[in-house]
Amino acid sequence: MSAPDPDALFDVEVAPAPVEAAPAPPRPAKGRPVPAATLPVARVQVDAPLAHLDRTFDYLVPDKVDAEAVVGCRVRVRFSRQLVDGFLIERVERSDVDPQKLLFLDRVVSAEPVLAPEVAELCRAVADRYGGTMIDVLRLAIPPRHARVEAEEPPERAPVPEPPDPAGWARYPRGSAFLDALRAGRQAHAVWQALPGEDWPARLAEVAATAAAAGRGAVLVVPDHRDVARVHAACVALAGADAVVALSADLGPAKRYRGWLAVCRGVARIVVGTRATAYAPVADPGVLVVWDDGDDQHSDPRSPYPHVRDVLIQRATLSGAALLVAGFARTAEAQLLSESGWAPQIVATRDQVRAAAPRVTAIGEHDSQLARDPAARTARIPSVAFEAARASLTAGHPVLVQVPRRGYVPSLTCQDCRTPARCRRCAGPLGLPAGDAKPPACRWCAATDANFRCQHCGSRKLRAAVIGARRTAEELGRAFSGFPVRTSGAAEVLSTVDSKPALVVATPGAEPVADGGYGAALLLDGWALLGRADLRASEEGLRRWMTAAALVRPGGQGGRVVVLAESATTPVQALVRWDPVWHAGVELAARAELGFPPAVRMASVDGPPSAVDRLLADLPLPPSGEVLGPVPLGEPDADGQAVRERALIRVDRAHGRALAAALAHAQAVRTARKDPDPLRVQLDPLELI
């Protein structure tokens, strides 16, 4: 008898286990909707501004709106016993919450997927960088719905344009290489320093058209609607009207939403606009551009106060798009990008700069000419500036006059001791209304003060601290009686002026473009720009001067610029030599030495003293964290106590994300315990007064 096979001992035939039927889905309660068959759970970003609610919430998708509830659409949900708006961020198979406890979507407002996944990711990154909430960023990124426009039949997608002629970038050694990178679809970052007199809208249009010709999108962000119009026209000339969309607040809600939908639906490849355009849902962005990143209009005044430059940096990192930071001047932030190697600079040679720049003359109180002529110290326009303007007008060219402030005489001081003149009723600043015969009046309470007496020295004499644009226009009209005087600023901003001889008085940022260029530019009251108690006073003063001086003809064609400021100061030297890169390097080094942005990350906390103290107590500081202050803001109350205070918090750049997360956590703690005191928390503020 043979031995049994050991393996056969385990060879037992087992009857198959009965297959259990899948449990039947629970029957919905009477009147309760039925969840969608697939991906029944929707994760919704609810429009709840409280920081401790900054996350998605799960809802069930009714089967009757299954097809409409697409990712990125607008929905209405019941939240905290109220119906609120929201965006559908994601649909998933199951939720961590008991399905029986989930509410259903109330309705789908529109099946239009207005929030693309790439834009949602960008908004989340911006909120995290600035310690804010995602819903606040979504309000900046997505315009309000316009139902009638949304129902319109979308046009066909614009064809791919032809590659533009790159000859305009030949004056810049690295300009052609940047266009080659866009043509090949490579991720390239650069800081471009435009030459004076450069047709910068045409150069930016060539950048956008190059990306569009490669089948990718382009986003161009400029400070205001006048710049939008110029860049849009240049892009249309290269890529065609159907391929370009302009977005700005002055378009009106219907026209703006129509253009935004054209971008969202992939009809247009190029979008030009103001700061909200940084979030435009361009498909497969190839290049992102910000022009004049030092302009304060690029910083959003609404929470979480993001800056366009930083938004585009975040977007370029997430999407793999190229980035171009451009302008006539240069900020310390752009210089940091260049010095770190993240964004190499595109600059022209010094020979090209000298050939394109106007001749610049600086005149200050300690200038040798003024020392020889004491009467020139009190003159509104010194003789050098007067002669430059006269020569330009005689040659048949317009003259640009930049004045730091609008109005008539917006600020007065004591003539003897230079103490600011204050109202005896409310301590507000005294100004001079239009017309020499009117007495000084308070700019706060409008009370007149015909018998002014200085509280410091007792003098009754007043002098103008800053003369406004209206008063300047009157004085120039009398000095150059044979030529017209035009003003640009405040409610009336001119876009262009013709080439006829005229005096154009403009406030900073409102300088119109002259056909053929100005023959001369007078930059008045430069000390008022440089003397501001602001971290960025030097940088901002140079930026405003260069913006105006870049509109003047080259020095070889007789172009003159006269700036009334001390020639020994760094910004004036940078203007005379037309070297903003040198100035930005000096500025960045000084801020690094003193521990100011962008060398560090800094946050400001403004509010009632008790609220500021509570937030600082709840704030887990990073290792390099340091709190400066708090210090009082504004006037004290009747008891001499501060009504508002400001504290500054700074950390090394390596701990910037940790600071943003800590501030977001502290804000969440405040809103969770229903702290009633208003508080303003801002990361990397532009002003640190």
C-alpha positions as CSV (number, residue, x, y, z in Angstrom):
1,M,0.0,0.0,0.0
2,S,1.5,3.2,-1.1
3,A,2.0,6.1,1.2
4,P,-0.6,8.9,0.8
5,D,0.5,12.1,-0.9
6,P,0.9,14.8,1.8
7,D,-0.4,17.4,-0.5
8,A,-3.5,15.4,-1.2
9,L,-4.5,15.4,2.5
10,F,-5.4,19.1,2.1
11,D,-7.1,18.6,-1.3
12,V,-10.6,18.9,0.1
13,E,-13.5,19.9,-2.0
14,V,-15.3,22.8,-0.4
15,A,-18.7,24.0,-1.4
16,P,-18.7,27.6,-2.6
17,A,-20.1,30.1,-0.1
18,P,-23.3,31.6,-1.1
19,V,-22.9,35.1,-2.7
20,E,-24.7,37.7,-0.7
21,A,-26.6,40.2,-2.7
22,A,-25.5,43.9,-2.4
23,P,-27.6,45.7,0.2
24,A,-30.3,47.7,-1.4
25,P,-29.8,51.4,-1.1
26,P,-31.9,52.9,1.6
27,R,-35.2,54.2,0.4
28,P,-35.3,57.9,0.6
29,A,-37.7,59.4,3.1
30,K,-40.9,60.8,1.6
31,G,-40.1,64.1,-0.1
32,R,-36.3,63.6,0.2
33,P,-34.4,63.9,-3.1
34,V,-32.5,60.9,-4.4
35,P,-28.6,61.2,-4.5
36,A,-26.9,61.0,-7.9
37,A,-25.9,57.5,-8.9
38,T,-22.2,58.3,-9.4
39,L,-20.1,60.8,-7.4
40,P,-23.0,61.7,-5.2
41,V,-21.0,63.9,-2.8
42,A,-20.2,67.6,-3.7
43,R,-17.5,69.5,-1.9
44,V,-18.5,73.1,-1.9
45,Q,-16.6,76.3,-1.0
46,V,-19.3,78.2,0.9
47,D,-19.5,81.9,0.8
48,A,-18.8,82.3,4.5
49,P,-16.3,85.0,5.3
50,L,-15.4,83.7,8.8
51,A,-11.8,82.5,9.0
52,H,-12.6,79.3,11.0
53,L,-14.9,78.2,8.1
54,D,-12.3,78.4,5.4
55,R,-12.7,74.8,4.1
56,T,-15.0,72.9,1.9
57,F,-18.3,71.3,3.1
58,D,-19.9,68.1,1.8
59,Y,-23.4,68.1,0.3
60,L,-25.3,65.5,-1.6
61,V,-26.0,66.0,-5.3
62,P,-29.7,65.4,-6.2
63,D,-30.0,63.1,-9.2
64,K,-32.2,65.6,-11.0
65,V,-29.3,68.1,-11.2
66,D,-26.6,65.4,-11.8
67,A,-25.7,66.7,-15.2
68,E,-25.7,70.4,-14.2
69,A,-23.6,70.0,-11.0
70,V,-20.2,70.1,-12.8
71,V,-17.0,71.0,-11.1
72,G,-16.6,74.8,-10.9
73,C,-20.3,75.7,-11.2
74,R,-22.1,78.1,-8.9
75,V,-24.5,76.5,-6.4
76,R,-26.9,77.5,-3.6
77,V,-26.7,75.6,-0.4
78,R,-28.3,75.7,3.1
79,F,-25.6,76.7,5.6
80,S,-26.1,77.7,9.2
81,R,-29.9,77.8,8.5
82,Q,-29.5,80.2,5.7
83,L,-29.3,79.9,1.9
84,V,-25.9,81.0,0.7
85,D,-23.9,80.9,-2.5
86,G,-20.9,78.7,-3.1
87,F,-18.7,77.0,-5.7
88,L,-18.6,73.3,-6.4
89,I,-15.0,72.4,-6.0
90,E,-15.0,68.6,-6.4
91,R,-17.3,65.6,-6.7
92,V,-16.4,62.4,-4.8
93,E,-17.8,59.0,-4.2
94,R,-18.2,59.2,-0.5
95,S,-17.9,61.6,2.5
96,D,-16.4,61.2,5.9
97,V,-19.7,62.4,7.3
98,D,-22.7,60.1,7.7
99,P,-24.7,60.3,4.4
100,Q,-27.9,60.5,6.4
101,K,-26.6,63.8,8.0
102,L,-25.7,65.4,4.7
103,L,-27.9,68.1,3.2
104,F,-28.6,68.2,-0.5
105,L,-27.6,71.1,-2.8
106,D,-30.5,73.5,-2.8
107,R,-30.0,74.3,-6.5
108,V,-27.4,74.8,-9.2
109,V,-27.4,78.5,-10.0
110,S,-25.7,77.9,-13.4
111,A,-24.1,74.9,-15.1
112,E,-21.3,77.2,-16.4
113,P,-18.0,76.0,-14.9
114,V,-16.7,79.4,-14.0
115,L,-14.1,78.1,-11.5
116,A,-11.5,76.1,-13.4
117,P,-9.4,73.7,-11.3
118,E,-6.2,75.6,-12.1
119,V,-7.8,78.9,-10.9
120,A,-9.1,77.2,-7.8
121,E,-5.6,75.9,-7.0
122,L,-4.2,79.4,-7.6
123,C,-6.8,81.0,-5.3
124,R,-6.0,78.5,-2.5
125,A,-2.3,79.3,-2.9
126,V,-2.9,83.0,-2.8
127,A,-5.1,82.7,0.3
128,D,-2.4,80.6,2.1
129,R,0.4,83.0,1.1
130,Y,-1.5,86.1,2.5
131,G,-3.1,84.4,5.6
132,G,-6.6,84.9,4.2
133,T,-9.6,82.9,3.2
134,M,-10.2,81.3,-0.1
135,I,-13.7,82.7,-0.6
136,D,-12.2,86.2,-0.3
137,V,-9.8,85.5,-3.1
138,L,-12.6,83.9,-5.2
139,R,-14.5,87.2,-4.9
140,L,-11.5,88.9,-6.5
141,A,-11.0,86.3,-9.1
142,I,-14.5,85.6,-10.4
143,P,-16.8,88.5,-11.6
144,P,-20.5,88.6,-10.6
145,R,-22.8,86.5,-12.8
146,H,-24.7,88.1,-15.7
147,A,-27.4,85.6,-16.7
148,R,-28.4,87.2,-20.0
149,V,-24.8,87.2,-21.2
150,E,-24.3,83.7,-20.0
151,A,-27.2,82.5,-22.2
152,E,-25.6,84.0,-25.3
153,E,-24.2,81.6,-28.0
154,P,-20.5,81.6,-27.6
155,P,-18.5,82.5,-30.7
156,E,-16.0,80.2,-32.4
157,R,-12.5,79.9,-31.0
158,A,-10.1,82.4,-32.6
159,P,-7.5,80.8,-34.9
160,V,-3.8,80.6,-33.9
161,P,-2.1,83.8,-35.0
162,E,1.1,84.0,-37.0
163,P,4.4,84.5,-35.0
164,P,5.2,88.2,-34.7
165,D,8.4,89.9,-36.0
166,P,10.9,89.8,-33.1
167,A,12.9,92.8,-34.4
168,G,11.5,95.1,-31.6
169,W,13.4,93.1,-29.0
170,A,16.7,93.3,-30.9
171,R,17.8,96.3,-28.8
172,Y,17.9,94.0,-25.7
173,P,20.6,91.4,-25.6
174,R,18.4,88.8,-23.9
175,G,15.1,89.8,-25.5
176,S,15.3,87.4,-28.4
177,A,16.2,84.5,-26.1
178,F,13.1,85.2,-24.1
179,L,10.9,85.0,-27.2
180,D,12.6,81.9,-28.3
181,A,11.8,80.3,-25.0
182,L,8.1,81.2,-25.4
183,R,8.1,79.9,-28.9
184,A,9.5,76.5,-27.7
185,G,7.0,76.4,-24.8
186,R,9.8,76.5,-22.1
187,Q,9.2,78.1,-18.7
188,A,11.3,81.3,-18.7
189,H,11.2,84.1,-16.1
190,A,12.6,87.6,-16.6
191,V,12.6,91.2,-15.4
192,W,12.5,93.6,-18.3
193,Q,13.8,97.2,-18.1
194,A,12.2,99.1,-20.9
195,L,14.2,101.9,-22.6
196,P,12.9,105.5,-22.3
197,G,10.6,106.2,-25.2
198,E,10.0,102.5,-25.8
199,D,6.7,101.5,-27.4
200,W,6.1,99.1,-24.6
201,P,2.5,98.1,-25.5
202,A,3.9,96.8,-28.9
203,R,6.7,94.9,-27.1
204,L,4.2,93.3,-24.7
205,A,1.9,92.5,-27.6
206,E,4.7,90.7,-29.3
207,V,5.3,88.6,-26.2
208,A,1.6,87.6,-26.0
209,A,1.4,86.9,-29.8
210,T,4.5,84.7,-29.6
211,A,2.8,82.6,-26.8
212,A,-0.5,82.5,-28.8
213,A,1.3,81.4,-32.0
214,A,2.7,78.4,-30.0
215,G,-0.9,77.4,-29.1
216,R,-0.8,78.7,-25.5
217,G,-2.5,81.6,-23.7
218,A,-1.2,85.0,-22.4
219,V,-2.2,87.1,-19.5
220,L,-1.1,90.8,-19.5
221,V,-1.9,92.9,-16.3
222,V,-1.4,96.7,-16.4
223,P,-2.3,99.4,-13.8
224,D,-5.3,101.2,-15.3
225,H,-7.8,101.4,-18.1
226,R,-5.7,103.7,-20.3
227,D,-2.9,101.2,-20.3
228,V,-5.5,98.4,-21.0
229,A,-6.7,100.3,-24.1
230,R,-3.1,100.8,-25.5
231,V,-2.0,97.2,-24.9
232,H,-5.3,95.8,-26.2
233,A,-5.0,97.8,-29.4
234,A,-1.4,96.6,-29.9
235,C,-2.4,92.9,-29.3
236,V,-5.4,93.2,-31.8
237,A,-3.0,94.5,-34.4
238,L,-0.9,91.3,-34.1
239,A,-3.3,88.5,-33.2
240,G,-6.7,89.8,-34.4
241,A,-9.8,91.1,-32.5
242,D,-11.3,87.6,-31.8
243,A,-8.1,86.4,-30.1
244,V,-7.9,89.2,-27.6
245,V,-10.1,90.2,-24.7
246,A,-9.8,93.4,-22.5
247,L,-11.0,93.2,-18.9
248,S,-11.3,96.3,-16.7
249,A,-13.9,97.7,-14.3
250,D,-14.8,100.6,-16.5
251,L,-16.3,98.3,-19.2
252,G,-19.5,97.7,-17.2
253,P,-20.8,94.4,-15.8
254,A,-22.3,92.9,-19.0
255,K,-19.4,93.7,-21.3
256,R,-16.8,92.6,-18.8
257,Y,-18.6,89.3,-18.0
258,R,-18.9,88.6,-21.8
259,G,-15.2,89.1,-22.2
260,W,-14.4,87.0,-19.1
261,L,-16.7,84.1,-20.5
262,A,-14.8,84.3,-23.8
263,V,-11.6,83.6,-21.9
264,C,-13.3,80.9,-19.7
265,R,-14.7,79.1,-22.7
266,G,-11.4,79.1,-24.6
267,V,-12.5,81.5,-27.3
268,A,-9.7,84.0,-26.7
269,R,-6.1,83.2,-26.1
270,I,-4.9,86.6,-24.9
271,V,-6.4,88.6,-22.1
272,V,-5.4,92.2,-21.1
273,G,-6.7,93.9,-18.0
274,T,-6.2,95.4,-14.5
275,R,-5.4,93.5,-11.3
276,A,-8.3,91.0,-11.3
277,T,-7.1,89.7,-14.7
278,A,-4.2,87.9,-12.9
279,Y,-6.8,85.2,-12.2
280,A,-8.3,85.1,-15.7
281,P,-9.1,81.4,-16.6
282,V,-6.9,81.3,-19.7
283,A,-6.4,77.7,-21.0
284,D,-2.8,76.5,-20.8
285,P,-1.2,79.9,-20.0
286,G,2.2,80.3,-21.8
287,V,3.2,83.7,-20.4
288,L,2.1,86.0,-17.6
289,V,3.1,89.7,-17.7
290,V,2.8,92.5,-15.2
291,W,3.7,96.0,-16.3
292,D,4.9,98.6,-13.8
293,D,4.6,96.4,-10.7
294,G,5.5,99.3,-8.4
295,D,2.1,101.0,-9.2
296,D,-0.1,100.8,-6.1
297,Q,-3.1,99.9,-8.2
298,H,-1.6,96.4,-8.5
299,S,-2.3,95.9,-4.8
300,D,-5.9,94.9,-4.1
301,P,-7.5,97.0,-1.3
302,R,-9.7,94.1,-0.3
303,S,-8.8,91.2,2.0
304,P,-6.4,89.4,1.8
305,Y,-4.7,92.3,0.0
306,P,-2.8,90.4,-2.7
307,H,-0.3,92.0,-5.1
308,V,-0.5,91.2,-8.8
309,R,3.2,90.4,-9.0
310,D,3.0,87.8,-6.2
311,V,-0.2,86.3,-7.7
312,L,1.5,85.8,-11.1
313,I,4.6,84.3,-9.4
314,Q,2.3,81.8,-7.7
315,R,0.5,81.1,-11.0
316,A,3.7,80.7,-12.9
317,T,5.0,78.2,-10.4
318,L,1.8,76.2,-10.4
319,S,1.1,76.2,-14.1
320,G,4.6,76.2,-15.6
321,A,4.0,79.4,-17.5
322,A,6.7,82.0,-18.2
323,L,6.7,85.3,-16.2
324,L,7.7,88.8,-17.3
325,V,8.0,91.6,-14.8
326,A,8.4,94.8,-16.8
327,G,8.5,98.6,-16.4
328,F,10.6,101.7,-16.9
329,A,11.6,101.7,-13.2
330,R,12.4,98.7,-10.9
331,T,11.1,97.8,-7.5
332,A,13.1,96.1,-4.8
333,E,10.9,93.1,-5.2
334,A,11.8,92.7,-8.9
335,Q,15.4,93.3,-8.0
336,L,15.3,90.4,-5.5
337,L,13.8,88.1,-8.3
338,S,16.8,89.1,-10.5
339,E,19.5,88.9,-7.9
340,S,18.3,85.5,-6.7
341,G,18.5,84.1,-10.3
342,W,14.9,83.2,-10.4
343,A,14.2,85.9,-13.1
344,P,17.2,87.1,-15.0
345,Q,17.1,90.7,-16.2
346,I,16.5,91.9,-19.8
347,V,18.3,95.3,-20.1
348,A,19.7,97.3,-23.0
349,T,23.3,98.2,-23.3
350,R,24.5,101.6,-21.9
351,D,25.0,102.9,-25.4
352,Q,21.3,102.2,-26.2
353,V,20.3,103.8,-23.0
354,R,22.3,107.0,-23.6
355,A,20.9,107.2,-27.2
356,A,17.3,106.9,-26.0
357,A,17.2,108.9,-22.8
358,P,16.5,112.6,-22.5
359,R,18.9,115.0,-20.9
360,V,18.2,115.3,-17.2
361,T,19.0,118.3,-15.0
362,A,18.4,118.4,-11.2
363,I,17.9,121.6,-9.3
364,G,17.7,121.6,-5.5
365,E,17.8,124.2,-2.7
366,H,21.6,123.7,-2.3
367,D,22.3,123.9,-6.0
368,S,25.0,126.4,-6.9
369,Q,22.8,128.4,-9.2
370,L,20.2,128.9,-6.4
371,A,23.0,129.8,-4.0
372,R,24.0,132.6,-6.4
373,D,20.4,133.8,-6.8
374,P,18.5,133.9,-3.5
375,A,15.3,135.0,-5.3
376,A,15.3,131.7,-7.2
377,R,14.8,129.8,-4.0
378,T,11.2,131.0,-3.7
379,A,10.5,130.9,-7.5
380,R,7.8,128.4,-8.5
381,I,9.8,127.5,-11.7
382,P,13.6,128.3,-11.6
383,S,15.1,129.9,-14.7
384,V,16.6,126.6,-16.0
385,A,13.2,124.9,-16.0
386,F,11.6,128.0,-17.5
387,E,14.1,128.2,-20.4
388,A,13.7,124.4,-21.1
389,A,10.0,124.8,-21.4
390,R,10.3,128.0,-23.5
391,A,12.7,126.2,-25.9
392,S,10.4,123.2,-26.3
393,L,7.4,125.4,-27.0
394,T,9.3,127.5,-29.5
395,A,10.4,124.4,-31.3
396,G,6.8,123.3,-31.6
397,H,6.7,120.5,-29.0
398,P,4.4,120.1,-26.0
399,V,5.8,120.4,-22.4
400,L,4.8,118.0,-19.6
401,V,4.6,119.5,-16.1
402,Q,4.3,116.9,-13.3
403,V,2.8,118.1,-10.0
404,P,2.7,115.8,-7.0
405,R,-0.7,116.9,-5.8
406,R,-4.0,117.9,-7.4
407,G,-6.2,120.8,-6.3
408,Y,-5.1,124.4,-5.7
409,V,-2.9,124.8,-2.6
410,P,-3.8,121.6,-0.7
411,S,-1.3,122.2,2.1
412,L,0.0,125.3,4.0
413,T,2.8,125.9,6.5
414,C,4.1,128.8,8.6
415,Q,6.4,130.8,6.4
416,D,8.9,131.4,9.2
417,C,9.2,128.0,11.0
418,R,7.6,125.7,8.4
419,T,5.2,124.2,11.0
420,P,2.1,122.7,9.3
421,A,-0.8,125.1,9.5
422,R,-3.7,123.6,11.6
423,C,-7.3,124.5,12.1
424,R,-8.1,126.0,15.5
425,R,-11.4,124.2,15.5
426,C,-10.6,120.6,14.7
427,A,-6.7,120.6,14.2
428,G,-7.2,119.6,10.6
429,P,-4.8,120.8,7.8
430,L,-5.4,124.2,6.3
431,G,-5.5,124.6,2.6
432,L,-6.1,127.4,0.1
433,P,-9.3,127.2,-2.0
434,A,-9.2,128.3,-5.7
435,G,-8.7,132.0,-6.0
436,D,-6.1,134.1,-4.2
437,A,-8.8,136.3,-2.5
438,K,-10.2,133.5,-0.4
439,P,-8.9,132.9,3.1
440,P,-7.4,129.6,4.2
441,A,-9.9,126.9,5.0
442,C,-9.7,123.6,6.9
443,R,-9.7,120.5,4.7
444,W,-11.6,118.5,7.3
445,C,-14.3,120.7,8.7
446,A,-14.3,123.5,6.0
447,A,-14.0,126.3,8.6
448,T,-12.1,129.4,7.3
449,D,-9.3,131.0,9.3
450,A,-8.7,134.5,8.1
451,N,-6.6,135.4,11.2
452,F,-4.1,132.6,11.3
453,R,-1.4,132.6,13.9
454,C,1.3,130.0,14.2
455,Q,1.0,128.1,17.5
456,H,4.8,127.4,17.4
457,C,6.4,130.8,16.7
458,G,3.4,133.2,16.5
459,S,3.9,134.3,12.9
460,R,0.9,135.3,10.8
461,K,2.5,134.5,7.5
462,L,1.7,131.4,5.5
463,R,3.4,129.6,2.6
464,A,2.4,126.8,0.3
465,A,3.9,123.4,1.4
466,V,2.8,121.9,-1.9
467,I,1.1,123.7,-4.8
468,G,-1.6,121.7,-6.5
469,A,-2.1,121.1,-10.2
470,R,-4.8,123.8,-10.6
471,R,-2.7,126.6,-9.1
472,T,0.3,125.5,-11.2
473,A,-1.8,125.6,-14.3
474,E,-2.9,129.2,-13.5
475,E,0.7,130.3,-12.9
476,L,1.9,128.7,-16.1
477,G,-0.9,130.3,-18.0
478,R,0.3,133.7,-16.9
479,A,3.9,132.9,-17.6
480,F,3.4,131.4,-21.1
481,S,0.4,133.5,-22.1
482,G,0.7,132.6,-25.8
483,F,0.3,128.8,-25.4
484,P,-2.7,126.7,-24.2
485,V,-2.5,125.0,-20.8
486,R,-4.2,121.6,-20.4
487,T,-4.6,119.6,-17.1
488,S,-4.8,115.9,-16.6
489,G,-5.8,114.3,-13.3
490,A,-8.6,113.6,-10.8
491,A,-11.9,113.3,-12.7
492,E,-10.5,114.3,-16.1
493,V,-7.5,112.2,-17.2
494,L,-6.2,112.6,-20.7
495,S,-5.0,109.6,-22.6
496,T,-3.2,111.4,-25.4
497,V,-2.3,114.9,-26.6
498,D,-1.3,116.1,-30.1
499,S,2.1,117.3,-31.1
500,K,1.2,121.0,-31.0
501,P,3.0,123.3,-28.5
502,A,1.1,123.3,-25.2
503,L,1.7,123.0,-21.5
504,V,0.2,119.8,-20.0
505,V,-0.1,119.9,-16.2
506,A,-0.6,116.4,-14.8
507,T,-0.5,114.6,-11.5
508,P,1.6,111.4,-11.2
509,G,0.0,108.5,-13.1
510,A,-2.2,110.8,-15.2
511,E,0.4,111.8,-17.8
512,P,-1.0,111.6,-21.3
513,V,1.1,110.2,-24.2
514,A,2.2,113.0,-26.6
515,D,2.3,112.3,-30.3
516,G,6.0,112.3,-31.2
517,G,7.0,112.8,-27.6
518,Y,7.3,115.8,-25.3
519,G,10.0,118.3,-25.9
520,A,10.6,118.8,-22.2
521,A,9.3,117.7,-18.8
522,L,9.3,119.7,-15.6
523,L,9.1,117.5,-12.5
524,L,8.1,120.0,-9.8
525,D,8.2,119.7,-6.0
526,G,10.4,116.6,-6.0
527,W,11.1,117.1,-2.3
528,A,7.4,116.4,-1.6
529,L,7.8,112.9,-3.1
530,L,11.1,112.1,-1.5
531,G,10.2,113.6,1.9
532,R,7.3,111.3,2.6
533,A,7.5,109.2,5.8
534,D,7.3,106.0,3.9
535,L,9.6,103.1,3.3
536,R,9.0,103.3,-0.4
537,A,9.3,107.1,-0.8
538,S,12.6,106.9,-2.7
539,E,11.4,104.0,-5.0
540,E,8.0,105.6,-5.6
541,G,9.5,109.0,-6.4
542,L,11.9,107.6,-9.0
543,R,9.1,105.4,-10.5
544,R,6.9,108.5,-11.0
545,W,9.7,110.6,-12.5
546,M,10.8,107.8,-14.9
547,T,7.2,107.2,-16.0
548,A,7.0,110.9,-17.0
549,A,10.6,111.3,-18.3
550,A,10.1,108.2,-20.6
551,L,7.5,110.2,-22.6
552,V,10.1,112.9,-23.5
553,R,12.1,112.9,-26.8
554,P,15.7,111.6,-26.6
555,G,18.4,114.1,-25.7
556,G,19.8,113.9,-29.2
557,Q,16.5,115.4,-30.5
558,G,16.5,118.2,-27.9
559,G,14.5,116.4,-25.1
560,R,15.0,117.9,-21.7
561,V,13.9,116.9,-18.2
562,V,14.3,119.2,-15.2
563,V,13.6,117.8,-11.8
564,L,13.3,120.1,-8.7
565,A,15.1,117.9,-6.1
566,E,18.5,117.7,-4.5
567,S,21.0,116.2,-7.1
568,A,23.0,114.4,-4.4
569,T,20.1,112.0,-3.5
570,T,20.2,108.4,-4.8
571,P,16.9,108.6,-6.8
572,V,17.9,111.8,-8.5
573,Q,21.3,110.3,-9.4
574,A,19.5,107.2,-10.8
575,L,17.2,109.5,-12.9
576,V,20.1,111.6,-14.2
577,R,22.1,108.5,-15.3
578,W,18.9,106.6,-16.2
579,D,19.9,103.6,-14.1
580,P,17.0,102.2,-12.2
581,V,18.8,98.8,-11.8
582,W,21.5,100.5,-9.7
583,H,18.9,102.3,-7.6
584,A,16.9,99.1,-7.0
585,G,20.1,97.3,-5.9
586,V,21.0,100.1,-3.4
587,E,17.4,100.0,-2.1
588,L,17.3,96.3,-1.7
589,A,20.7,96.3,0.2
590,A,19.5,99.0,2.5
591,R,16.3,97.1,3.3
592,A,18.2,93.9,3.9
593,E,20.4,95.7,6.4
594,L,17.5,97.3,8.2
595,G,15.3,94.2,8.1
596,F,12.5,95.5,5.9
597,P,10.6,93.9,3.0
598,P,11.3,92.3,0.6
599,A,14.4,91.1,2.4
600,V,12.0,89.8,5.1
601,R,8.3,88.9,5.3
602,M,6.4,91.4,7.4
603,A,2.8,91.6,8.5
604,S,0.8,94.6,10.0
605,V,-2.0,94.2,12.5
606,D,-4.3,97.3,12.9
607,G,-7.2,97.7,15.2
608,P,-8.4,98.5,18.7
609,P,-5.6,98.0,21.3
610,S,-7.5,95.2,23.0
611,A,-8.1,93.3,19.8
612,V,-4.4,93.7,18.7
613,D,-3.3,92.4,22.1
614,R,-5.6,89.3,21.9
615,L,-4.4,88.4,18.4
616,L,-0.7,88.7,19.4
617,A,-1.4,86.5,22.4
618,D,-2.9,83.8,20.2
619,L,-0.2,84.0,17.6
620,P,2.3,81.2,17.5
621,L,5.4,83.0,16.1
622,P,7.9,81.2,13.9
623,P,11.5,80.9,15.2
624,S,12.7,84.1,13.6
625,G,9.5,86.0,14.5
626,E,9.8,89.5,16.0
627,V,7.0,91.9,17.1
628,L,7.5,95.6,16.7
629,G,5.1,97.8,18.6
630,P,2.2,98.2,19.0
631,V,2.2,101.9,18.4
632,P,-0.8,104.3,18.3
633,L,-2.5,105.3,15.0
634,G,-4.3,108.5,14.5
635,E,-5.5,110.9,17.1
636,P,-6.2,109.7,20.7
637,D,-9.7,109.8,22.3
638,A,-10.9,112.4,24.8
639,D,-9.1,110.6,27.6
640,G,-5.8,110.5,25.7
641,Q,-6.1,106.8,25.0
642,A,-5.2,105.3,21.6
643,V,-8.3,104.4,19.5
644,R,-6.3,102.2,17.1
645,E,-2.9,100.6,17.3
646,R,-0.6,98.9,14.8
647,A,1.8,96.1,15.5
648,L,4.4,94.9,12.9
649,I,5.5,91.3,12.8
650,R,8.6,90.3,10.8
651,V,10.2,87.0,10.0
652,D,12.9,85.7,7.7
653,R,11.7,84.9,4.2
654,A,12.2,81.2,4.9
655,H,9.5,81.4,7.6
656,G,7.1,83.5,5.5
657,R,4.6,80.6,5.0
658,A,4.7,79.8,8.7
659,L,3.8,83.4,9.5
660,A,0.9,83.4,7.1
661,A,-0.4,80.1,8.6
662,A,0.0,81.5,12.1
663,L,-2.0,84.6,11.2
664,A,-4.7,82.5,9.5
665,H,-4.9,80.4,12.7
666,A,-5.1,83.4,15.0
667,Q,-7.8,84.9,12.8
668,A,-9.8,81.6,12.9
669,V,-9.6,81.7,16.7
670,R,-10.9,85.2,16.7
671,T,-13.9,84.5,14.5
672,A,-14.7,81.2,16.3
673,R,-15.0,83.0,19.6
674,K,-17.0,85.8,17.9
675,D,-14.5,88.6,18.7
676,P,-16.5,91.8,18.0
677,D,-13.6,94.2,17.4
678,P,-12.7,94.8,13.8
679,L,-9.1,93.9,12.9
680,R,-7.1,94.4,9.7
681,V,-4.3,91.9,9.1
682,Q,-2.1,92.4,6.1
683,L,1.0,90.6,4.9
684,D,3.7,92.5,3.0
685,P,1.9,95.9,3.1
686,L,3.0,98.5,0.7
687,E,2.9,101.3,3.3
688,L,4.7,101.0,6.7
689,I,4.1,104.6,8.0
